[in-house]
Amino acid sequence: MKRRTSSFVAALAVIGLVAASCSEDSTSTDSSSEATEASEGSDSTEPTAASSEDAEVAEESIAHGVEYTGGAGGEASGDPIVIGYVNQEGGTPAFPEATIGADAAVWFANKYLGGVGGRPIELAKCTVTKEEDGQKCAQEMLANDAVQLVVVGAMFNGNQPLLDGLSGKKPVYISNPVTTPEFLATDAFAFTPGSPGVVAGLAVFAAKYLPEIAGITVDKVAVVYNDNPAGQIAFSALTKPVLEGLGVTSVTGVAVADTAGPQEMATAIQSAGAQDADVFYPLVTVQGCIGVYDALKTLEIKTQVVTTGLCFGIPMQQHLKEVGEAGNLPDGWYFGGYGYSYEIPGSPDLDSYKDAVFAYAAETGLDTATFEYTGFGGPTFGTLMTVLQFLNGGATASDDFRTAAKAFTGPGWGVVGPQKCGANPTFPSLCGFQIGIQQQQGTDYVSILDGYNGKPIDPQADLAG
């Protein structure tokens, strides 16, 4: 038991390097029948594309937003309340979908939720593309007296200088924690489980829960991961020790180039032994996932696939449409995320987000048939909703935002599980850790272990128990 826990802690301590290195290289087991029953009625749906003429948000979405944020409703006016916002864009990697989520939140709040006490909110933006930009953004935020809080969308570069520059001065709310500096920050708060929860949670799922759900024995796991320092750490320091700590006897990983296409993926998949494995676990980006999908089809490998939410984005869905698949995502694959899904109706938070972001896109001229609203967009929108809740609760100064975060018990917008900021002694910024698992079953995307059926996975608890 101690070995499992220590392996997990050591693994989490380096998982943040996964994201950082990428930038350098451009409680009880649930049965299959229970999971199936819980997922009934969770059919996959696609949002209806709006036009600029009907870019309106449903009354139930507005009511839910007003209830969560504590706003007065209606359109905001007057002098704006300014929130700092930093995101990585304009280079490689880049996460423009996070800013789509942030901008949609501001639009939604100002047009329908009454902003903050009737006043609109406004983002003071700073963009990061390289490491030194973190310090530049910290200086900009410190120089702006109107900014008392800084929200981060998603960043692989510049995290340390940004957080160091703001620490003790202006708190940071991290929408998608993906690097070690973010996990270790003492004046920052993350209302999502980020990389530690999802990556480790999927390994827990594969070893502990999948055998009973799928009726298989999991003794051998094949992994394909990106061939850079990040991918090497993801496999050797997190995935492999967690799986082995839970009794998986054979874990074989093969590295692939970041630019690998289907042919290179096919070679790596065969070298990892996926054709003879009980589970195949690709740890690659959405572009790599497309290559994995194509390679598995060519090789006619039917091994069970377990992967992260990086694989369920709009690019994958568009690719499957192009090749004639009936479902939005690869049939039979399991995906790990923050506990709810863009593809499953029934979460008031995500239902309202999709409603708002598509109306925002239509009004601002984005192509509602193809724009990327998944990925880091939803969690960043959710962080802004929580900021609004704190603002409407009376937070005005930096210390107020620290106090509000420390007292916050949830629910977080679009995130499963309780929130308890500062309770994690290893990673003080993380306020929650539970994740959810869903599966594509034919044309339906269904709940397996997540917030919809009240059975999310808590990797910390599973590995400590």
C-alpha positions, 0 to 999 in steps of 0.5 A: 500500500505504501509502495503504491502511494509513494509511486503515485506521488512521485509520478505526479511530481513529474507529470507537469513536465509532460506539458512543459516539455511538449512546448520545447518540441513544437470507490467500489468496482461497478459491474458492466450491467450497472454502468450500462443502466446508468448510461441509458438515455445518454445518447450522443448529440451534436449542437445545432448550429445557430445563425447570427439572426437566432443567436439567443440562449435558452431561458433554462441556460440563462436561469442556470447561469444566474443561479450559479453566479448569483447575478441579477440577470439581464444585460449589464451596463456601466463601468466594467469590472476587470479580470486579468486573463493569460493564455498561450496562443499564436505559436506552437503549441497554442490553445485558442479554444480556451480563449473562445471559452473565456470570451463566451463566458464574458459575453454570456454574463454581460448579455444575460446574467447581469454581470456583477451587480449589473456591471459588465466584466472585461478581460485584460488579456495577455498572450504567451508564446514563449517562456519569457512571456510569462514574466511580461504578462506578470508585469502587465497584470501587476501594472494594471490596478484594475486587475485583482485576479488573474485567470489562466486558460492553458499554458505550457510556456512561461508558467513559472515566471508568471506565477512567481511574478504574481505570487503574494500580490495577485492570485491566479485561478488556473483553468487547466493545470498542466505543468509542475509549477502550476501544481506547486503554486501556493498562491494559485487555485485550480478547480479542475483535476488537470493532468494528474487526475486524468492521466493517473485516473485512466491508469487506475481505471484500466487496471482496477475497474475495466476488468469487471466492466468489460469482462476481461483480464488486464495483465498486459497493457501496450502504450504508445507515447510521444518521443520527447522528454514529455512523453517519456516522463508520461509513460515511465513516471506516471502510467507504468508505475501506476499500472504496475502498482495495481497488479498489471504484470506487463506494461510495454511502451513505444515512443513515436515522433510528434509528427507520426502519421498512420504508417509510423503509428502502425509500426509503433503499435505493433512494436508495443504489442497492442495486437496481443495486449489486453488494453492499448493506451495511446498517450498522444495529442489529438493529431496523434490519436487520428493516426492511431485510429487509422493505424488500428483500422488498417491493422485490424487490431481490436484491442480495448482502447483507453485514452485521454480527452485529448482524443475526443476533440473536434479534429477527431470528430471531423476526421471520423465524418470524413472516413464515413464512421457513424459515431462522433468518436471511435467505437468502443474507446474509453475516454477520461475527462473532468467528470462530464462530457460535451457529448452527453446531455444532462449536465446543466453546466455543460448544456448551458456552456454549449448553448452559450458558446454556440450563440456567442460563435454565431453572433461573432461570426465564427463557423458554428459547424467547425469551430473548436469549443471542446478541449480547454474551452469548457473548463476556462468558461467554467472558471469564469463562471466561478469567478462571477460567483465570487464577485457577486458574493462580494469579492473585490480585492485580491485577498477576497479571491484567496479567501473565496477560493479557500472556502469554496467546496463546490460544485465547480462548473462542469467538474465532478466532485467536491472542491477543497483548495489547499487540502492537497499537501503535495500539490497545494493549488489543486482543489479537486481530483475526481475524474469521469470515464465515458465510452463511445458505443456505436453512435452513442457516447455513454456514461461509465464512471462519472458525474452522471451516475455518481461514480467518478474515479478518485485516483488518490483514494484508489491508490492509497486504499 
